[in-house]
Structures are given as C-alpha cells and as structure tokens.
Amino acid sequence: MEFIDPLLDKYVCEHTANESDLLKKINRETHLEVLQPRMLSGHFQGRVLSMFSKMIQAENILEIGTYTGYSALCLAEGLTPNGKLVTIDINEELASRVRGYFVESPYSEQIEYLIGDAMTIIPNLKSQFDIVFIDADKSNYINYYHLVFSMVKVGGYIIADNVLWSGKVIDASQHDKDTSLLREYNQLVHQDDRVEEVLFPIRDGLMIARKINE
C-alpha cells in the first residue's frame, strides 16, 4: 500500500492538520487491540474525508463499513448543525468499543450506528444523502453502488475506499475475486455518464464520484 516514498508520506502527514485527541486514541487502540488495523482510515485519509465533508457541508451522510469508527468521526466533522450520519457495520464484536468512541465525541447525537447486513438495512433508510462512503466487503461494492445511487442527491458524492487494492488492480497476474471486482467497480464508475469521477491515489485509493444526474 506504500504508493509514495515513506519519507514523502511522513512529510505530507507532518504538513496536514492534526488528528483530534479522540482520533489519536482510536488510531492507537485499534493498532494495539483490534485485528486488521490497516482497515483504519488513518490520519491523512481521515483529514481528506473531513475536508470533503466540510467542503460539501453535508446534511446527511451514509457510511457502509464502520470498523472502529475513525472515518465516521472524520466525516461527521463536516455535518451541518442538524445533520446526521448513518454508519452500518456487520461486526457485533466491535460494537461496544465503537459506541464508546462515539459517546466521547462531539457528534454522538448526530450519529446513528446500525449493526447488520448493509444490503438489507439500506433499502429501509429514508434519507437522501450528500455523501455515501463505501468501505466494507469488496464483493458488494458494485451492489452497494447500485443500491445507494438513487438515494444520493444530484451534486452528492459516492466515495469508495481501497479501489487500488495495494496496487493489485494493475497487476495482470492478479485474478482473485476481490481484485477482479474492484477493477470492475472502477470501470463501472468510469463509464457511468451519470457521474463525474476522479480516482485519488490516497492511501489504498479513493474513487470519488459526483452524481450529476439521475
């Protein structure tokens, strides 16, 4: 996942706004106590997500894949005063930890944390979203995209994480299911004339798709 020189990455992070104390705590505790800590968005990507949300002045955000809550709290920083973020995860084992982090944050009243299968939960949501952040099981990225598209406002954004998949998407020798599906996802978004897109080589890749029509 190191797409730029580690020293350059260090310089970038040193010249990027700092994490809050709570985000530093989540970052530290996730790496010490939780399996697969590389799933955490982390300092630099977290600041990028926060900046997107603030630029958009999001009223409603949907996150698919909560993990330990780091990215949710970053996105929540850009919510309007009456805004709401819905975040969905299937992992019940992390629920107590994540709820504790949310309670510690200034956004606890604005975050709705749902445990279960996103494919069954999302059709029951009634909001129109300014941002949908997809960071869950790669096998369902295309399904999530189709499922949420009509729920995203025109001018809103669908952001998908891990779309470079540690560079495997450009390795012709890689044909595992997740790599193939991520290639397909990237091509789907690129060819969808209802959006304008840009693929950011940030951390493990962010595909940013802005909805321009239905």
N, C-alpha and C positions, 0 to 999 in steps of 0.2 A: 504493500500500500504506500510505499515511500516514492511518490511521483516527483518530488523535488529533493534536492540535496538537504540532508538533515540540518546542516548549519543554516541554510537559507530558510528552512521551515522554522527554526528557532528564532531567527531574525524577524520573520513575519509575525510570529506569536508575540515577540517582545514589543512589537510596534502595533499591536492590536489591543483594543480595550480589554481590561482585566475581567475575569470572572468575578461574580459576587462571592462572598464567603460561603453561601449555601451551595453554589455550584462547585466551588473548590472542594467542599466536603463531599458532595455526591461523587465527584470525579475520583477523589482519594478512596472513599469507601467502596466504590464499585470495583476499582482495581485491586483492592485488598481482600474483598469479601464476596464478590459475585463472579459467577462463571462467565466466560467470554466477554471480558471488559472492553475488548476492541469494538463491541457493538455501541459503546457510548459515543455520542457525537463529539464531545471534547471541546476544548477551549476555542480553537479557531473556527471550526464549523458552527459551534454554538453561537459565536458572535455574528457569523454570517446569517444564521437563521433569525437571530434577534433583529438584525439590521433590516432584513427583508420585511419582517412583521411590522417594524416601526415605519418603514417607508410606505407600506400599504395601508397602515393604520387599520389593522384588521379588527373587524367586529365579531366574526365567527371563524374559528379555526378547527379543523379536524386533523388529528394525528392518528395514524394507523401504525401501532407499534410503540409502546411507551418505554419499554425496558426499565431503567431505573429513574426515569422522569426528567433527565437532564434536558433533552431537546424540548420537551413540553414547556418547561420553565423558561427556556430561551425564547420560544415562540410567544409565550404569554406576555413577555415584556412589551410587545407592541400592541397588545389589545387596547381597544378604546375603553373608557371607564366602565361602560356597561357591557363590554364584550365578554365572550365565552369561548373557552377551548374545551373540546371533547377529545379525550385520548383513550384509545382502545388497546388492550393487550390481552393475550390468552394465558399468560403465565401467572397463576394464582400465587405461586410461592414468593413472588416479589411484591405482592400487593400491600402488605403491611409496611414494608420499608418505603415504598413509593408514596403511600398515603401520608406517612410521617414527614417525608420531604415536602410534599405539597402543603401540609399544615404549617410547616415552618416558613413557607414563602409568603410574599405579599399577595399572591394570586389564588389563595386557597378557595375563595368564594367564587372565583371565575372558572375554575377547572372542574370538569366532570370526568371522573376516571371510571371507565367501564371495563369489566373483565369478561371475556368471552370471545367467540368467533366473530371477527370483524365482518365477514361475509354475511352473517345473519343479523348483526346489530345495525349495520349501516342503513339497510333499507327502511328501518324504523325511525331514523333520525329525520327531523322535520326542518332543520335549518338549511339555509343557503350559505355556502362557505366562501370566504375570501381567500383562504389558503387551505389546501389539503396536503399534508406531509406524509408520504408513504415510506415507511421504514420497518417493514415486517417481513413475513415469509416471501422470498423471491418468487416462489412458484405461483403466487397470486397477484403479482404486480399488474399484469395485464387485466385480470379480473377486477382488481381494485380501481384501475383507471376507468374502465367502462362503467363500473358501478357508481363512482362518485361524479362522473363528468357532468351529468345534468344537475347535480347539487352544487356545482361551483358557479358563482356569479360570473357573468361576462366581465372580463377585466380581472378576474381572480386567477389564482395560481395553483397548479398541481406540481409539487416538488417531490421527486423520488431520490432516495439515498442509495448508495452502493452501486450505482449504474456502471462503474468501471470495473468493479469486482476484482480488485487488486491487479488490474491490467489484463485479466484473463479474456476480456471481451475482444481484444485484438490479437490474441494468441490462437492461431489457426489449429493448433494441436489440442485445444481445449474444447470438449464437446459434452461436458457434464450438463445435467438438466438445468441447474441454476444459471450457468454461464449462457447457455443457449436461450433461455427465457429472457435474460437481461438484454442480450443482443436484440431479441425480437421486440422487447419493450422499447428500447431506444429507437429502433426503426419505426415502430408504430407511432410514437410521438413525433418523430421527424417527418413522417408522411401525412400526419393528420392536419388538414388545412383549416381545422377549427382552432388551432393554437399556433402561437409563435414560440419557438423553443431555443434554449441555449444550454449546452452541456458544460458545466463547470468542472474542471479537474481539481476540485477541492476535496482533500482527504481521499475518500474512495469514490468520488464522483457524485455530483448533484445534477439531475436533469430538471431544469426549470421550464415549465410550460405555462404560458399565459393564455388563458382562454379568450379568444377574440370573437367567436360567435358560437351559436348552438349547433 
